[in-house]
């Protein structure tokens, strides 16, 4: 018994000792701060006082908006670890003059640049013709079918609620039956309302229906939705419940450094160092239903 316990302990230590490669570590670009600025208070002096409290006197201070309510506190180097970045963020949030604070990380994933085939098995660069009719090949490759056995007599995923932050949901037969979509428990943080329904607008850089697609990967039922040999998706947890949370319209993300915080900001002044739309024609054209952003 003691030998087995020691073996398990050594195995656990080996798993915990695996470190993320240096090139994959997140790099702190800045601490973003939103001030609760009292009338007549000097914003630069206030931010400087905050940095002195946190002993960040060698960090650079950059105003984000013309009214100087939003600031970025930039470290002298990118050697600030994730743990320290979050400790500083929580310390800033605890200050009475701070409405909100958040770390801005830079995280590179080089392998994402590699080209991928439509459906390739075994990590190769060529398509496997067998996958054209074998729609559950990915479940086997990911050992999902073996994981289902761990549920025993229960259907796989039963009793599990999955919070799903994405572009929202749509009613689609491959997503789930409506009873398993816990819409009332979700929220739309993009439009700030209680219904996380994807509006399916296809503006520049938007990804309409993305949340429906990824949601189907999570909990679509086993097999096809109709008789025949049409392509289908079997979810990894086909009996789970899904809480759709609309957090974004796009899965294309850019660094916030040197740009504007929000695409839709009718009530926010133009960023002090933000280029105009004419200078950056790639920026999204605001929707007709929303006031035009000036940045």
C-alpha positions as CSV (number, residue, x, y, z in Angstrom):
1,X,0.0,0.0,0.0
2,X,2.8,2.4,0.9
3,X,4.5,1.7,-2.4
4,X,1.4,2.5,-4.4
5,X,0.9,5.8,-2.4
6,X,4.5,6.8,-3.1
7,X,4.1,6.0,-6.8
8,X,0.9,8.1,-7.0
9,X,2.6,10.9,-5.1
10,X,5.6,10.8,-7.5
11,X,3.3,10.8,-10.6
12,X,1.4,13.8,-9.2
13,X,4.7,15.7,-8.6
14,X,5.8,15.0,-12.2
15,X,2.5,16.4,-13.5
16,X,2.8,19.5,-11.4
17,X,6.4,20.0,-12.4
18,X,5.5,20.4,-16.1
19,X,6.0,24.0,-16.9
20,X,4.7,26.1,-19.7
21,X,7.4,26.9,-22.3
22,X,8.9,30.3,-21.9
23,X,7.5,31.5,-25.3
24,X,4.0,30.6,-24.2
25,X,4.0,32.5,-20.9
26,X,1.6,35.5,-20.8
27,X,3.5,38.9,-20.8
28,X,2.0,41.8,-19.0
29,X,1.7,44.8,-21.3
30,X,0.0,47.2,-18.8
31,X,-2.5,47.5,-15.9
32,X,-5.7,49.1,-17.1
33,X,-7.3,51.4,-14.6
34,X,-10.7,53.2,-14.6
35,X,-10.7,56.1,-12.1
36,X,-13.6,57.4,-9.9
37,X,-12.3,61.0,-10.5
38,X,-13.8,63.6,-8.2
39,X,-14.5,67.1,-9.7
40,X,-11.4,69.2,-9.7
41,X,-9.1,66.3,-8.9
42,X,-5.9,66.1,-10.9
43,X,-6.0,62.7,-12.7
44,X,-2.3,62.4,-13.2
45,X,-1.5,63.2,-9.6
46,X,-4.1,60.6,-8.5
47,X,-2.6,57.9,-10.7
48,X,0.9,58.8,-9.5
49,X,-0.3,58.5,-5.9
50,X,-1.8,55.1,-6.7
51,X,1.5,53.9,-8.1
52,X,3.4,55.1,-5.1
53,X,1.0,53.2,-2.8
54,X,1.8,50.0,-4.7
55,X,5.5,50.9,-5.1
56,X,5.3,51.1,-8.8
57,X,7.2,54.4,-9.1
58,X,9.2,53.3,-12.1
59,X,6.1,52.4,-14.1
60,X,5.0,54.6,-17.0
61,X,1.6,56.3,-16.8
62,X,-0.4,56.7,-20.1
63,X,-3.8,58.3,-20.3
64,X,-6.3,56.4,-22.4
65,X,-9.1,59.0,-22.9
66,X,-9.1,62.7,-23.2
67,X,-11.0,63.1,-19.9
68,X,-8.2,61.1,-18.3
69,X,-10.6,58.7,-16.5
70,X,-9.0,55.7,-18.1
71,X,-5.2,55.0,-17.7
72,X,-2.7,52.3,-18.5
73,X,0.1,51.7,-16.0
74,X,3.0,50.3,-18.1
75,X,5.7,48.2,-16.5
76,X,9.4,49.0,-17.3
77,X,9.8,45.5,-18.7
78,X,7.7,42.6,-19.7
79,X,9.1,40.4,-17.0
80,X,6.1,40.8,-14.7
81,X,4.6,37.3,-14.0
82,X,1.0,36.5,-14.1
83,X,0.7,36.0,-10.4
84,X,2.2,39.4,-9.6
85,X,0.1,41.1,-12.3
86,X,-3.1,39.8,-10.7
87,X,-1.9,40.7,-7.2
88,X,-1.4,44.3,-8.4
89,X,-4.7,44.3,-10.1
90,X,-6.6,43.3,-7.0
91,X,-4.6,45.9,-5.0
92,X,-5.7,48.6,-7.5
93,X,-9.3,47.4,-7.3
94,X,-9.2,47.8,-3.5
95,X,-8.3,51.5,-3.8
96,X,-11.3,53.8,-3.1
97,X,-10.5,56.0,-6.2
98,X,-10.5,53.1,-8.6
99,X,-13.7,52.0,-10.3
100,X,-12.1,49.0,-12.1
101,X,-8.7,47.6,-12.9
102,X,-7.6,44.7,-15.2
103,X,-4.3,43.4,-16.5
104,X,-3.6,43.5,-20.2
105,X,-1.6,40.4,-21.2
106,X,0.1,39.5,-24.4
107,X,0.0,35.8,-25.1
108,X,1.4,34.3,-28.3
109,X,0.4,30.8,-29.5
110,X,2.8,30.2,-32.5
111,X,1.3,26.9,-33.5
112,X,-2.0,28.6,-34.3
113,X,-0.3,30.0,-37.4
114,X,0.2,26.6,-38.9
115,X,-2.2,25.7,-41.7
116,X,-4.7,23.0,-41.1
117,X,-6.6,20.7,-43.3
118,X,-10.3,20.5,-43.4
119,X,-10.4,17.3,-41.4
120,X,-7.1,15.6,-40.6
121,X,-6.6,12.7,-38.3
122,X,-3.4,11.8,-36.3
123,X,-2.1,15.4,-36.6
124,X,-1.0,14.9,-40.2
125,X,-1.1,17.5,-43.0
126,X,-3.4,15.5,-45.3
127,X,-7.0,14.7,-45.1
128,X,-8.1,11.2,-44.2
129,X,-10.9,10.2,-46.6
130,X,-12.5,8.0,-44.0
131,X,-13.5,11.1,-42.0
132,X,-15.8,12.2,-44.8
133,X,-18.4,9.7,-43.6
134,X,-17.1,9.0,-40.1
135,X,-18.5,11.9,-38.1
136,X,-17.4,10.8,-34.7
137,X,-13.7,10.3,-35.5
138,X,-12.8,13.3,-33.4
139,X,-14.5,11.9,-30.3
140,X,-12.5,8.7,-30.5
141,X,-9.2,10.7,-31.1
142,X,-10.0,12.8,-28.0
143,X,-10.9,9.7,-26.0
144,X,-14.4,11.1,-25.4
145,X,-16.1,7.7,-26.0
146,X,-13.9,6.2,-23.3
147,X,-14.7,9.1,-20.9
148,X,-18.4,8.4,-21.4
149,X,-17.9,5.0,-19.7
150,X,-17.0,6.8,-16.5
151,X,-20.6,7.8,-16.1
152,X,-21.6,4.2,-15.6
153,X,-25.3,3.7,-16.0
154,X,-25.9,7.4,-16.2
155,X,-26.1,9.1,-19.7
156,X,-22.9,11.0,-20.4
157,X,-23.0,14.5,-19.2
158,X,-26.2,14.1,-17.1
159,X,-26.3,16.4,-14.1
160,X,-23.6,18.7,-15.5
161,X,-24.2,22.4,-16.2
162,X,-21.8,24.1,-18.6
163,X,-21.3,27.8,-18.6
164,X,-20.6,28.8,-22.2
165,X,-19.1,32.3,-22.8
166,X,-19.2,32.9,-26.6
167,X,-21.3,34.8,-29.2
168,X,-24.5,33.5,-27.7
169,X,-27.0,30.8,-28.8
170,X,-29.5,30.2,-31.6
171,X,-32.2,27.5,-31.7
172,X,-30.6,24.9,-33.9
173,X,-31.2,21.1,-33.9
174,X,-27.5,20.3,-33.5
175,X,-27.1,22.5,-30.5
176,X,-29.6,20.9,-28.1
177,X,-33.3,20.6,-27.4
178,X,-34.6,23.8,-25.8
179,X,-35.1,22.1,-22.5
180,X,-31.4,21.7,-22.1
181,X,-30.6,25.4,-22.9
182,X,-30.8,27.3,-19.6
183,X,-31.4,30.6,-21.3
184,X,-32.8,32.3,-18.1
185,X,-29.5,31.5,-16.3
186,X,-27.4,33.2,-19.1
187,X,-26.8,36.8,-19.9
188,X,-25.8,39.1,-22.8
189,X,-22.8,41.1,-21.7
190,X,-22.3,42.5,-25.2
191,X,-25.7,44.3,-25.3
192,X,-26.2,44.3,-21.5
193,X,-29.5,42.5,-21.4
194,X,-30.8,39.2,-20.0
195,X,-31.2,37.4,-23.4
196,X,-27.9,35.9,-24.7
197,X,-29.5,35.2,-28.1
198,X,-26.9,35.7,-31.0
199,X,-28.3,38.4,-33.2
200,X,-26.3,36.9,-36.2
201,X,-25.2,40.3,-37.5
202,X,-22.3,39.8,-39.9
203,X,-20.3,42.9,-39.6
204,X,-16.5,43.2,-40.2
205,X,-14.6,40.7,-37.9
206,X,-17.9,39.4,-36.4
207,X,-18.4,35.6,-36.1
208,X,-22.2,35.1,-36.1
209,X,-23.3,31.7,-35.0
210,X,-19.9,30.8,-33.4
211,X,-21.5,30.1,-30.0
212,X,-24.0,27.8,-31.6
213,X,-21.3,25.8,-33.3
214,X,-19.1,25.5,-30.2
215,X,-22.2,24.8,-28.1
216,X,-23.0,21.9,-30.4
217,X,-19.5,20.5,-29.8
218,X,-20.3,20.5,-26.1
219,X,-23.8,19.0,-25.8
220,X,-25.3,18.0,-29.2
221,X,-27.2,14.7,-28.9
222,X,-25.6,11.5,-30.0
223,X,-26.0,10.8,-33.7
224,X,-27.9,12.7,-36.4
225,X,-31.0,14.8,-35.9
226,X,-32.9,13.0,-38.7
227,X,-32.8,9.7,-40.5
228,X,-30.3,9.3,-43.3
229,X,-26.6,9.8,-43.7
230,X,-26.4,13.6,-43.4
231,X,-23.4,14.9,-41.5
232,X,-23.9,15.4,-37.8
233,X,-22.2,16.4,-34.6
234,X,-22.2,14.4,-31.4
235,X,-21.3,16.5,-28.4
236,X,-18.8,15.5,-25.8
237,X,-21.4,15.8,-23.1
238,X,-24.6,14.9,-25.0
239,X,-26.9,15.0,-21.9
240,X,-25.5,18.1,-20.2
241,X,-27.2,21.4,-19.7
242,X,-25.9,24.6,-21.3
243,X,-25.9,28.1,-19.9
244,X,-25.3,30.4,-22.9
245,X,-23.4,33.6,-22.1
246,X,-23.0,36.2,-24.8
247,X,-19.7,37.9,-24.2
248,X,-18.6,39.0,-27.7
249,X,-19.5,39.3,-31.3
250,X,-16.1,38.3,-32.6
251,X,-13.5,35.7,-31.7
252,X,-10.9,37.8,-33.5
253,X,-9.0,39.6,-30.7
254,X,-6.4,42.3,-30.9
255,X,-4.1,43.7,-28.3
256,X,-5.7,46.7,-26.5
257,X,-2.4,48.5,-26.2
258,X,-2.2,51.5,-28.5
259,X,-5.9,51.2,-29.6
260,X,-9.4,51.9,-28.4
261,X,-10.9,49.8,-25.6
262,X,-14.3,49.3,-27.1
263,X,-15.8,49.2,-30.5
264,X,-19.1,50.6,-29.4
265,X,-18.5,53.6,-27.1
266,X,-20.9,56.4,-27.8
267,X,-20.5,57.8,-24.3
268,X,-16.7,57.5,-24.1
269,X,-14.5,60.3,-25.4
270,X,-11.9,59.6,-28.0
271,X,-8.7,58.0,-26.9
272,X,-5.9,60.5,-26.6
273,X,-3.5,58.6,-28.9
274,X,-6.2,56.8,-31.0
275,X,-6.0,57.2,-34.8
276,X,-9.1,58.3,-36.7
277,X,-11.1,55.8,-38.8
278,X,-9.6,57.4,-41.9
279,X,-6.2,56.5,-40.6
280,X,-7.3,53.0,-39.7
281,X,-9.8,52.0,-42.4
282,X,-9.8,48.4,-41.2
283,X,-11.8,49.3,-38.1
284,X,-15.3,48.1,-38.0
285,X,-18.1,50.3,-39.2
286,X,-20.5,50.9,-36.3
287,X,-24.0,49.4,-36.7
288,X,-26.7,51.7,-37.8
289,X,-28.7,50.9,-34.6
290,X,-25.9,52.3,-32.5
291,X,-24.4,55.8,-32.2
292,X,-21.2,56.1,-34.1
293,X,-18.0,55.8,-32.1
294,X,-15.5,58.6,-32.6
295,X,-12.4,56.5,-32.4
